[in-house]
Amino acid sequence: MATSESPKFDPYNPRAWGHGRAPIEEQFKHYMSMSFWPCAELSELIAKRYLSPFADCFEVGRYTTQWQFVSAEGARRLREEFPQIWKEFKLASERSEVTPPS
C-alpha cells in the first residue's frame, strides 16, 4: 500500500534500510553496494509476489517482463483505476511514450 492509499489507522511504513533517518542518496548507496545476486533475487521475488498480476501493465523485453517500464495499457489503467495517484505524481503533465492519448 502506498502513501496515497494509506488509511490514517494503518500508516504506510516502507521496509527500507535507512527509511526516516538516511537521505534517499544514502539509501541508494547502501543498496548499490550490495552484491548483484542478492539484489537480483530480491527483485525477482518482488516481481513474483506483487507485480505478476499486473504483467500486462509493463513492457515485455526479449526474454522477460521489463518491470521498470510501464506499458501504454499500464498507464491507461493507472489513469482510470487510480486517478488520485495519476494526479499526485502529475503524470498527465509529463510527456511520455506511455501516456495514452486522451
Backbone as numpy.savetxt, mean C-alpha at the origin, in Angstrom:
# Nx Ny Nz CAx CAy CAz Cx Cy Cz
-6.07 -2.16 8.73 -6.93 -1.00 8.73 -6.02 0.23 8.73
-6.27 1.16 7.87 -5.46 2.36 7.75 -6.00 3.47 8.64
-5.21 4.51 8.79 -5.59 5.63 9.63 -6.95 6.19 9.23
-7.21 6.34 7.95 -8.46 6.95 7.51 -9.69 6.10 7.85
-9.51 4.81 8.08 -10.62 3.93 8.40 -10.66 3.54 9.87
-9.72 3.97 10.65 -9.59 3.54 12.04 -10.62 4.20 12.94
-11.47 3.40 13.61 -12.43 3.99 14.53 -11.74 4.49 15.79
-12.38 5.42 16.50 -11.78 6.01 17.70 -11.51 4.96 18.77
-12.33 3.94 18.87 -12.15 2.94 19.91 -11.09 1.90 19.55
-10.64 1.88 18.31 -9.61 0.95 17.86 -8.62 1.70 16.98
-7.79 2.56 17.58 -6.88 3.40 16.77 -5.87 2.57 16.00
-5.50 3.09 14.85 -4.52 2.44 13.99 -3.15 2.47 14.67
-2.52 1.32 14.77 -1.21 1.22 15.40 -0.33 0.32 14.54
0.42 0.91 13.61 1.24 0.09 12.72 2.35 -0.62 13.48
2.64 -1.82 13.06 3.74 -2.58 13.66 4.97 -2.35 12.80
5.67 -1.30 13.08 6.86 -0.95 12.32 7.97 -0.54 13.28
9.18 -0.92 12.93 10.32 -0.53 13.74 10.37 0.99 13.83
10.51 1.53 15.01 10.68 2.96 15.20 9.42 3.80 15.06
8.28 3.18 14.89 7.05 3.96 14.70 6.80 4.84 15.92
6.60 6.12 15.66 6.30 7.06 16.74 7.52 7.63 17.44
8.69 7.06 17.18 9.89 7.57 17.84 11.05 7.84 16.88
11.02 7.23 15.70 12.08 7.45 14.72 11.47 8.06 13.46
12.15 9.03 12.85 11.65 9.60 11.59 11.59 8.52 10.50
10.75 8.76 9.51 10.56 7.78 8.44 11.88 7.45 7.74
12.78 8.43 7.64 14.07 8.18 6.99 14.86 7.13 7.75
14.84 7.20 9.11 15.54 6.21 9.92 14.87 4.84 9.81
13.55 4.85 9.70 12.85 3.58 9.55 13.25 2.90 8.24
13.32 3.69 7.15 13.74 3.12 5.87 15.18 2.61 5.96
16.06 3.36 6.58 17.46 2.92 6.73 17.51 1.59 7.48
16.71 1.48 8.54 16.69 0.24 9.31 16.29 -0.94 8.44
15.18 -0.79 7.70 14.70 -1.89 6.87 15.63 -2.16 5.69
16.22 -1.12 5.14 17.14 -1.31 4.00 18.45 -1.98 4.43
18.78 -1.92 5.72 20.02 -2.54 6.19 19.85 -4.04 6.41
18.63 -4.53 6.33 18.37 -5.95 6.54 18.81 -6.76 5.34
19.03 -8.04 5.57 19.40 -8.95 4.49 18.24 -9.07 3.50
18.56 -9.41 2.26 17.56 -9.48 1.21 16.49 -10.53 1.47
16.86 -11.76 1.78 15.89 -12.85 1.85 14.83 -12.68 2.94
15.18 -12.22 4.14 14.08 -11.98 5.10 13.09 -10.93 4.60
13.59 -9.89 3.94 12.70 -8.86 3.38 11.84 -9.43 2.27
12.44 -10.24 1.41 11.69 -10.85 0.30 10.61 -11.78 0.83
10.95 -12.57 1.83 9.97 -13.49 2.39 8.85 -12.74 3.11
9.20 -11.67 3.82 8.18 -10.87 4.49 7.23 -10.25 3.47
7.77 -9.71 2.38 6.90 -9.10 1.37 5.99 -10.15 0.72
6.50 -11.37 0.54 5.67 -12.44 -0.02 4.54 -12.82 0.94
4.85 -12.87 2.24 3.81 -13.19 3.23 2.74 -12.11 3.28
3.15 -10.86 3.20 2.19 -9.74 3.20 1.30 -9.82 1.97
1.90 -10.09 0.82 1.13 -10.19 -0.41 0.12 -11.33 -0.33
0.54 -12.48 0.15 -0.38 -13.62 0.25 -1.50 -13.36 1.24
-1.15 -12.80 2.39 -2.13 -12.62 3.47 -3.11 -11.48 3.20
-2.61 -10.36 2.69 -3.43 -9.15 2.60 -3.76 -8.70 1.18
-2.90 -8.95 0.23 -3.10 -8.38 -1.10 -3.69 -9.34 -2.13
-3.51 -10.63 -1.95 -3.95 -11.58 -2.98 -5.42 -11.46 -3.35
-6.34 -11.14 -2.41 -7.73 -10.97 -2.84 -7.93 -9.79 -3.80
-6.95 -8.91 -3.87 -7.04 -7.71 -4.71 -6.06 -7.76 -5.88
-5.66 -8.94 -6.29 -4.64 -9.08 -7.34 -5.01 -8.34 -8.62
-6.31 -8.28 -8.94 -6.72 -7.59 -10.17 -6.54 -6.07 -10.06
-6.22 -5.58 -8.89 -6.02 -4.14 -8.68 -4.56 -3.72 -8.89
-3.70 -4.68 -9.23 -2.28 -4.39 -9.40 -1.82 -4.88 -10.77
-0.76 -4.26 -11.26 -0.21 -4.62 -12.56 0.41 -6.01 -12.51
0.41 -6.68 -13.64 1.01 -8.01 -13.73 2.30 -7.88 -14.52
3.37 -8.41 -13.94 4.67 -8.40 -14.60 4.88 -9.67 -15.39
6.10 -9.89 -15.82 6.41 -11.06 -16.62 6.17 -12.36 -15.86
6.55 -12.39 -14.57 6.44 -13.62 -13.81 5.53 -13.53 -12.60
5.22 -12.33 -12.15 4.46 -12.20 -10.92 3.69 -10.88 -10.89
2.78 -10.78 -9.96 2.04 -9.53 -9.77 2.98 -8.47 -9.25
2.89 -7.28 -9.79 3.72 -6.16 -9.38 2.95 -5.35 -8.33
3.02 -5.79 -7.08 2.22 -5.22 -6.00 2.47 -3.73 -5.80
3.57 -3.21 -6.25 3.88 -1.79 -6.05 3.22 -0.88 -7.09
2.59 -1.46 -8.14 1.99 -0.66 -9.19 0.49 -0.94 -9.28
-0.31 0.08 -9.04 -1.77 -0.05 -9.09 -2.22 -0.07 -10.54
-3.13 -0.97 -10.85 -3.67 -1.05 -12.21 -4.81 -0.04 -12.37
-5.26 0.13 -13.60 -6.40 1.02 -13.85 -7.63 0.52 -13.10
-7.81 -0.79 -13.06 -8.93 -1.37 -12.31 -8.80 -1.06 -10.82
-7.59 -1.14 -10.29 -7.37 -0.82 -8.88 -7.66 0.64 -8.57
-7.25 1.52 -9.46 -7.53 2.95 -9.27 -9.03 3.21 -9.32
-9.71 2.56 -10.26 -11.16 2.72 -10.37 -11.86 2.24 -9.10
-11.48 1.06 -8.63 -12.12 0.52 -7.42 -11.83 1.38 -6.20
-10.61 1.87 -6.08 -10.27 2.73 -4.94 -11.13 3.99 -4.97
-11.24 4.61 -6.14 -12.02 5.84 -6.27 -13.50 5.60 -5.96
-14.04 4.47 -6.41 -15.47 4.20 -6.23 -15.81 3.59 -4.87
-14.98 2.69 -4.37 -15.29 1.97 -3.14 -14.75 2.66 -1.88
-13.70 3.46 -2.04 -13.09 4.15 -0.90 -12.82 5.61 -1.25
-13.86 6.38 -1.55 -13.65 7.76 -1.99 -12.93 8.62 -0.94
-13.10 8.30 0.35 -12.44 9.09 1.37 -10.91 8.94 1.28
-10.44 7.75 0.95 -8.98 7.56 0.78 -8.52 8.27 -0.48
-9.30 8.16 -1.55 -8.97 8.82 -2.82 -8.79 10.32 -2.58
-9.72 10.91 -1.81 -9.65 12.34 -1.52 -8.54 12.67 -0.54
-8.38 11.83 0.49 -7.36 12.08 1.52 -5.96 12.19 0.92
-5.66 11.36 -0.05 -4.34 11.38 -0.67 -4.31 12.20 -1.96
-5.41 12.92 -2.24 -5.50 13.83 -3.38 -5.12 13.13 -4.69
-5.60 11.92 -4.85 -5.27 11.14 -6.04 -5.94 11.68 -7.29
-7.09 12.30 -7.13 -7.80 12.83 -8.29 -7.01 13.96 -8.95
-6.17 14.64 -8.18 -5.42 15.76 -8.76 -4.08 15.31 -9.34
-3.70 14.07 -9.09 -2.42 13.57 -9.61 -2.57 13.15 -11.07
-1.57 13.44 -11.87 -1.57 12.96 -13.24 -0.84 11.64 -13.24
-1.54 10.61 -13.62 -0.98 9.26 -13.54 -1.59 8.39 -14.62
-0.82 7.42 -15.05 -1.34 6.48 -16.06 -2.46 5.63 -15.51
-2.47 5.41 -14.20 -3.49 4.53 -13.63 -4.76 5.26 -13.26
-4.78 6.60 -13.34 -5.99 7.34 -13.00 -7.01 7.14 -14.11
-8.11 6.47 -13.79 -9.11 6.24 -14.83 -9.76 7.54 -15.26
-10.17 7.64 -16.51 -10.85 8.85 -16.97 -12.19 9.00 -16.27
-12.61 10.22 -16.04 -13.90 10.48 -15.36 -15.07 10.26 -16.28
